[in-house]
Amino acid sequence: MKYQRYHFDTVTSTNDFAKELVQSTDCVVVTADFQTKGRGRNQNTWLGEFGQNVYISIGIKHNQIKKVEEVAYFQWLGALSVLHALQNLCCSVKFRLKYPNDVYAKLGNGKYKKISGILVEHQFLGEYCISTVLGIGINVKQTLFPSEIKNNATSLKLLGCELEVEQVIDELIESVEAKLSLLPFEIYEQWIKELNILEKEITLINTGQRCIVKNFDEIGQIIAKDIKSNQIIIIGNGDTIRYDLS
Ligand code: BTN
């Protein structure tokens, strides 16, 4: 892909800049050393120290305007790109996708902790999507995390992979480029394979409901069966679930 690259010291959120910049170019890559208003899914804040981690947003203008169902696959593309980039960079560590599109790493004690999060935002003109921003955060060199996330956050350094932020960015961009050459259904199949969640038991954090994953719909929502009531329930991007990643 041909892209314009921008790097900033400090921004509010790289997603905000990519969203603006992609209006005048087909593809932009925006990175920063620090975000003052980094955001995650479900209105969460994305925290990270200056210069220690990857904060990147890739803005893609759609040359053919697309309906919302046609752009859902960018979430899976983002997650797979991160997963494969990290697998290439740190062969000794086991990385797993966690629904919907987080990447977790296995620690020495067998526990999994989050190493990367992906926030995909679409820009619409009426009902059509004109551009998409893939915002990705990867913890690279940070070793201390604020109390609210420390139990669930790790970094490449904590896993024994001493890498520079720039190396991780380069590998990630290559990985995104490779995925962009695939068809949406190929991405979908890879994502489902890597998630490895079919027929597994999951718990919905909000309600405590326990379900078995039966299938996915075309926009990546989980179709699950409630263990108690046998009712079919749909679980989407906004839901948080817990399950065994191993
Ligand atoms: C999540 O796990 O909730 C998603 C986190 C996404 C964080 C990245 S960091 C770069 C980009 N800019 C942001 O404000 N968010 C994304």
Residues whose N, C-alpha, C, O or C-beta is under 5 A from the ligand:
A	BS01	BTN	S13 T14 N15 K37 G38 R39 G40 R41 W46 V54 Y55 I56 G117 I118 L119 G135 I136 G137
